[in-house]
Amino acid sequence: MVETVDCVVVGAGVVGLAVARRFARQGREVLVIEAEAGIGSGISSRNSEVIHAGIYYDPGTHKARLCRRGRDLLYAFCDDFHVGYRRCGKLIVATEPAQLDTLRQLMARGAANGVEDLALLTRDHAAVLEPDIACLAALHSPSTGIVDSHALMIALQGDAEAHGAAIAFSCQVRAMTPTPEGLRLDIAGAGDMEIAARSVVNCAGLGAIDLAHRIEGLAKAHIPSQRLARGNYFRLASRAPFQKLIYPAPEPNGLGVHFTLDLGGQAKFGPDVQWIEDLDYGVDASRAGAFYDRIRKYWPGLEDGSLQPDYAGIRPKIAVDGQVQTDFMICGEDRHGIEGLINLFGIESPGLTSSLAIAELVSSLAAVER
């Protein structure tokens, strides 16, 4: 017998839970399918827990719009649902003369994205905020913060379930087939089952592309390729040297090794990027030497032996026709032609910050398709 449900969300990470909550609050019948035994066990459990302001992204992109909107929604959600966070602020520092222009460009980009509270600080002004910092200048982002990501996901789950959503854990979608009545899902779990849904949202994170290849009739042209980028993080054994987050001026291949805090006061540095073929969350302790050199450019007081391996996170980097895509890919029927299906690809940073805004966008796409 085929069970029917209005909407299926595949993946119970922070984005999937936000989408499920949004649909449930709209009165839709929602079932979340999660391959693991609990929520947020993939990308969502291995991130820096930073609430980004929306500075780095090209104006007009999904990342720029959804990060800026998501930041405001996230702070409001945390207030309403008593989720721990701290609006600690961030300094992006220039340690070389060539980076001074980079800070000015970042300030202009942030302003174009609607980030209106940025301030360019001299070395002396930066030192007032963080006496141990070494820099020529700094860009101050007071609206950057940190959040308890697990508490956030529990709150999203709780509110979704309070509005009628259900979650099926330890289940996997083996295949998906479009039918005149909607999308039929073949699901493996404690007991195999088939579900017919009017809407399906693929929020499977690192598994989103693999799932897309199991959707009958979805043309390969609408499925990007994926590369896995592992970022190693090291924790600081001693007292945290800064109260704000500290990021170096962006590098050609990323944001550099930066300093972050969690709400418990644990200081972390990372990430550096390793391209990997398979899911491997081991931290490469041998990379610590390069960390010391890069961190000391803005914190000369870092002592030898004070960094310890902490954790690794993996980002789903995507490409289309060999061209790397730096933006989120959020694809509905207007892109791929399958009614009721919405695929989310490449949802990496700032995915956590953007989660509630992504849910808004997905719900608007689903409303158009219904």
C-alpha positions as CSV (number, residue, x, y, z in Angstrom):
1,M,0.0,0.0,0.0
2,V,1.3,3.5,-0.9
3,E,1.0,6.1,1.9
4,T,0.3,9.6,0.8
5,V,1.6,12.9,2.3
6,D,1.6,16.5,1.1
7,C,5.3,17.2,1.4
8,V,8.4,15.2,2.0
9,V,11.7,16.8,3.0
10,V,14.8,14.6,2.6
11,G,17.4,15.5,5.2
12,A,17.1,16.6,8.8
13,G,20.0,19.0,8.9
14,V,19.5,22.6,9.8
15,V,18.2,23.5,6.3
16,G,15.9,20.5,6.1
17,L,14.5,21.2,9.5
18,A,13.9,24.9,8.7
19,V,12.1,23.9,5.5
20,A,10.0,21.3,7.3
21,R,9.1,23.9,10.0
22,R,8.1,26.5,7.3
23,F,5.8,24.1,5.5
24,A,4.3,22.8,8.8
25,R,3.5,26.3,9.9
26,Q,1.8,26.9,6.6
27,G,-0.5,24.0,7.5
28,R,1.0,21.5,5.1
29,E,1.4,17.8,6.1
30,V,5.1,17.2,6.3
31,L,7.3,14.1,6.6
32,V,11.1,14.4,7.0
33,I,13.2,11.4,5.8
34,E,16.6,11.2,7.5
35,A,19.2,8.5,6.8
36,E,20.8,8.8,10.2
37,A,19.5,8.0,13.6
38,G,19.2,11.7,14.7
39,I,19.0,15.3,13.4
40,G,22.0,17.3,12.1
41,S,24.6,14.5,12.0
42,G,26.2,15.7,8.7
43,I,27.3,19.1,7.6
44,S,25.2,20.8,10.3
45,S,27.1,19.1,13.2
46,R,30.5,20.1,11.9
47,N,30.6,23.8,11.3
48,S,32.0,26.9,13.1
49,E,28.6,28.0,14.4
50,V,29.1,31.5,13.0
51,I,26.2,33.7,12.2
52,H,27.6,35.5,9.2
53,A,26.7,39.1,8.4
54,G,26.7,38.7,4.6
55,I,29.9,40.4,3.6
56,Y,31.8,38.1,1.3
57,Y,29.3,37.1,-1.4
58,D,28.8,38.6,-4.9
59,P,25.8,41.0,-4.8
60,G,22.7,39.5,-6.3
61,T,23.6,35.9,-5.6
62,H,21.6,33.5,-3.5
63,K,24.3,33.5,-0.9
64,A,24.3,37.3,-0.6
65,R,20.5,37.7,-0.4
66,L,19.8,34.6,1.8
67,C,22.7,35.2,4.2
68,R,21.6,38.8,4.8
69,R,17.9,37.9,5.3
70,G,18.8,34.7,7.1
71,R,20.9,36.5,9.6
72,D,18.0,38.7,10.7
73,L,15.6,35.8,10.8
74,L,18.0,33.7,12.8
75,Y,18.6,36.3,15.5
76,A,14.9,36.8,15.8
77,F,14.3,33.0,16.0
78,C,16.9,32.6,18.7
79,D,15.2,35.3,20.8
80,D,11.8,33.8,20.3
81,F,12.8,30.2,21.0
82,H,15.5,30.9,23.7
83,V,18.4,29.5,21.6
84,G,21.8,30.5,22.9
85,Y,23.7,33.0,20.8
86,R,26.1,35.9,21.2
87,R,26.4,38.9,18.8
88,C,30.1,39.1,19.4
89,G,31.2,40.8,16.2
90,K,34.1,40.1,14.0
91,L,37.4,41.8,12.8
92,I,38.7,41.1,9.4
93,V,42.3,42.1,9.5
94,A,44.9,43.2,7.0
95,T,48.5,42.2,8.0
96,E,50.1,43.3,4.8
97,P,49.8,46.6,2.8
98,A,48.4,44.8,-0.2
99,Q,45.4,43.7,1.9
100,L,44.3,47.2,2.8
101,D,42.6,47.5,-0.5
102,T,41.0,44.1,0.0
103,L,39.3,45.5,3.2
104,R,38.0,48.5,1.3
105,Q,36.6,46.2,-1.4
106,L,34.9,44.0,1.2
107,M,33.3,47.0,2.9
108,A,31.9,48.1,-0.5
109,R,30.7,44.6,-1.2
110,G,29.0,44.3,2.2
111,A,27.3,47.6,1.7
112,A,26.0,46.4,-1.7
113,N,24.6,43.4,0.1
114,G,22.8,45.5,2.7
115,V,25.3,45.1,5.5
116,E,25.1,48.7,6.8
117,D,27.1,48.5,10.1
118,L,30.6,47.9,8.8
119,A,33.4,50.1,9.9
120,L,37.0,50.4,8.7
121,L,39.3,50.7,11.7
122,T,42.9,51.9,12.1
123,R,45.5,49.7,13.8
124,D,45.0,51.7,17.0
125,H,41.3,51.5,17.0
126,A,41.4,47.7,16.3
127,A,43.8,47.4,19.3
128,V,41.3,49.1,21.5
129,L,38.8,46.3,20.8
130,E,41.4,43.5,20.8
131,P,44.7,44.5,22.4
132,D,46.5,41.3,21.4
133,I,45.7,41.7,17.7
134,A,48.5,42.5,15.2
135,C,47.3,44.3,12.0
136,L,47.6,47.3,9.8
137,A,43.8,47.9,9.7
138,A,40.6,45.9,10.3
139,L,37.1,45.8,9.1
140,H,34.7,45.6,12.0
141,S,31.4,43.6,11.5
142,P,29.4,44.1,14.7
143,S,26.4,42.0,13.5
144,T,28.5,38.8,13.1
145,G,27.8,36.3,15.9
146,I,27.9,32.7,17.1
147,V,25.1,30.3,17.9
148,D,24.5,27.0,19.6
149,S,23.8,25.0,16.4
150,H,22.5,21.9,18.1
151,A,20.1,23.9,20.2
152,L,19.0,25.7,17.1
153,M,18.2,22.4,15.3
154,I,16.4,21.1,18.4
155,A,14.2,24.2,18.4
156,L,13.5,23.9,14.7
157,Q,12.6,20.3,15.1
158,G,10.4,21.0,18.1
159,D,8.5,23.8,16.4
160,A,8.0,21.7,13.2
161,E,6.7,18.8,15.2
162,A,4.5,21.1,17.3
163,H,2.8,22.1,14.0
164,G,2.3,18.5,12.8
165,A,5.6,17.6,11.1
166,A,6.9,14.0,11.5
167,I,10.5,12.7,11.1
168,A,11.4,9.2,10.0
169,F,14.9,8.4,11.1
170,S,17.2,5.7,9.7
171,C,15.4,5.8,6.4
172,Q,16.8,6.3,2.9
173,V,15.2,7.2,-0.4
174,R,16.2,4.4,-2.8
175,A,14.4,5.9,-5.8
176,M,12.0,8.6,-6.8
177,T,9.5,8.5,-9.7
178,P,7.3,11.3,-11.0
179,T,3.7,10.2,-11.5
180,P,0.5,12.2,-12.6
181,E,-0.4,12.3,-8.9
182,G,3.0,13.6,-7.7
183,L,6.3,12.0,-6.8
184,R,6.5,8.4,-5.6
185,L,9.4,7.6,-3.2
186,D,10.7,4.1,-2.6
187,I,12.1,4.2,1.0
188,A,14.3,1.7,2.8
189,G,14.3,1.6,6.6
190,A,13.1,-0.6,9.4
191,G,10.3,-1.6,7.0
192,D,10.4,-0.8,3.3
193,M,7.6,1.5,2.2
194,E,6.4,3.6,-0.7
195,I,5.2,7.2,-0.2
196,A,3.4,9.5,-2.7
197,A,4.0,13.2,-2.2
198,R,2.8,16.4,-3.9
199,S,6.1,18.1,-3.1
200,V,9.6,16.8,-2.4
201,V,12.5,18.9,-1.2
202,N,15.9,17.4,-1.5
203,C,17.9,18.8,1.5
204,A,20.2,15.8,1.8
205,G,23.4,17.9,2.1
206,L,26.4,15.8,1.1
207,G,24.0,13.2,-0.2
208,A,21.9,15.5,-2.3
209,I,23.6,14.8,-5.6
210,D,23.6,11.1,-5.0
211,L,19.8,11.3,-4.4
212,A,19.3,13.4,-7.5
213,H,20.8,10.6,-9.6
214,R,18.1,8.3,-8.3
215,I,15.2,10.5,-9.5
216,E,13.7,9.0,-12.6
217,G,13.4,11.5,-15.4
218,L,15.8,14.1,-13.9
219,A,18.2,15.0,-16.7
220,K,21.9,14.8,-15.9
221,A,22.2,18.3,-17.2
222,H,20.4,19.5,-14.0
223,I,22.6,17.6,-11.6
224,P,26.0,19.2,-10.8
225,S,29.1,17.2,-10.0
226,Q,30.5,17.3,-6.5
227,R,33.9,17.6,-4.9
228,L,34.4,17.2,-1.2
229,A,36.4,19.9,0.6
230,R,37.5,18.9,4.1
231,G,38.4,21.6,6.5
232,N,40.6,20.8,9.6
233,Y,40.0,22.7,12.8
234,F,42.4,23.0,15.8
235,R,41.4,24.1,19.3
236,L,43.4,26.3,21.6
237,A,44.4,24.6,24.8
238,S,44.8,27.9,26.7
239,R,42.5,30.8,27.4
240,A,40.9,32.5,24.3
241,P,42.9,35.6,23.4
242,F,40.0,37.5,21.7
243,Q,36.4,38.3,22.5
244,K,35.6,38.9,18.8
245,L,36.0,36.5,15.9
246,I,39.2,37.2,14.0
247,Y,39.4,36.6,10.2
248,P,42.4,37.4,8.0
249,A,41.8,39.2,4.8
250,P,40.4,36.7,2.3
251,E,42.9,34.6,0.3
252,P,42.5,33.5,-3.3
253,N,41.3,30.0,-2.3
254,G,39.2,30.9,0.8
255,L,38.9,33.0,3.9
256,G,42.1,31.8,5.5
257,V,42.7,30.3,9.0
258,H,40.5,32.3,11.3
259,F,39.7,32.4,15.0
260,T,36.2,31.5,16.3
261,L,34.7,30.9,19.6
262,D,31.8,28.7,20.8
263,L,29.4,29.8,23.5
264,G,31.3,27.8,26.1
265,G,34.4,29.9,25.4
266,Q,36.4,27.3,23.5
267,A,38.7,28.9,21.0
268,K,39.1,27.3,17.6
269,F,41.2,28.0,14.5
270,G,40.5,26.8,11.0
271,P,39.8,25.7,8.4
272,D,42.4,24.7,5.9
273,V,41.1,22.9,2.8
274,Q,41.9,19.4,1.7
275,W,40.3,17.9,-1.4
276,I,39.2,14.3,-0.6
277,E,37.4,11.5,-2.5
278,D,35.5,9.9,0.3
279,L,33.8,11.0,3.5
280,D,36.6,11.1,6.1
281,Y,36.3,13.3,9.2
282,G,39.8,12.6,10.6
283,V,41.8,15.6,11.5
284,D,45.3,15.7,9.9
285,A,47.4,16.7,12.9
286,S,50.5,17.2,10.7
287,R,48.9,20.3,9.3
288,A,49.3,22.1,12.7
289,G,52.7,23.6,11.6
290,A,51.1,25.6,8.8
291,F,48.4,26.8,11.2
292,Y,51.0,28.3,13.6
293,D,52.6,30.3,10.8
294,R,49.3,31.7,9.4
295,I,47.8,32.5,12.8
296,R,50.9,34.3,14.0
297,K,50.5,36.9,11.2
298,Y,47.6,38.4,13.3
299,W,48.4,36.9,16.7
300,P,52.1,36.8,17.3
301,G,51.5,35.6,20.9
302,L,50.5,32.1,19.9
303,E,52.7,29.7,21.8
304,D,54.2,26.5,20.5
305,G,52.3,23.4,21.4
306,S,49.1,25.2,22.2
307,L,47.0,23.9,19.3
308,Q,45.3,20.5,19.5
309,P,43.4,18.6,16.7
310,D,39.7,19.3,17.2
311,Y,37.3,18.3,14.3
312,A,36.9,18.3,10.5
313,G,34.0,19.5,8.5
314,I,33.2,18.6,4.9
315,R,31.7,21.0,2.4
316,P,29.8,20.0,-0.8
317,K,31.6,22.0,-3.5
318,I,29.8,21.7,-6.9
319,A,30.5,22.3,-10.6
320,V,28.4,22.4,-13.7
321,D,30.0,21.4,-17.1
322,G,33.4,21.6,-15.3
323,Q,32.8,25.2,-14.1
324,V,32.9,25.6,-10.3
325,Q,29.7,27.1,-8.9
326,T,30.3,29.4,-5.9
327,D,26.6,30.0,-5.2
328,F,23.8,27.8,-3.8
329,M,21.9,25.9,-6.4
330,I,18.2,25.9,-5.6
331,C,16.3,24.3,-8.5
332,G,12.6,23.9,-8.9
333,E,10.3,22.9,-11.8
334,D,11.2,26.0,-13.8
335,R,14.8,24.6,-14.0
336,H,14.3,20.9,-14.4
337,G,10.7,20.4,-15.5
338,I,9.6,17.9,-12.7
339,E,6.5,19.2,-11.0
340,G,6.8,19.2,-7.2
341,L,10.5,18.6,-6.9
342,I,13.0,21.1,-5.4
343,N,16.7,20.2,-5.3
344,L,19.2,22.0,-3.0
345,F,22.8,21.6,-4.1
346,G,26.0,23.1,-2.7
347,I,24.4,24.3,0.5
348,E,27.7,25.0,2.4
349,S,28.6,28.2,4.3
350,P,26.7,30.4,4.9
351,G,24.0,27.6,4.9
352,L,23.4,27.7,8.7
353,T,23.0,31.5,8.7
354,S,20.8,31.3,5.6
355,S,18.7,28.3,6.7
356,L,15.5,30.2,7.6
357,A,15.7,32.4,4.5
358,I,16.3,29.3,2.3
359,A,13.1,27.9,3.8
360,E,11.3,31.0,2.8
361,L,12.5,30.7,-0.8
362,V,11.8,27.0,-1.0
363,S,8.2,27.5,0.3
364,S,7.6,30.2,-2.3
365,L,8.9,27.9,-5.1
366,A,6.6,25.1,-3.8
367,A,3.6,27.5,-3.7
368,V,4.2,28.4,-7.4
369,E,4.4,24.7,-8.3
370,R,1.3,23.6,-6.5
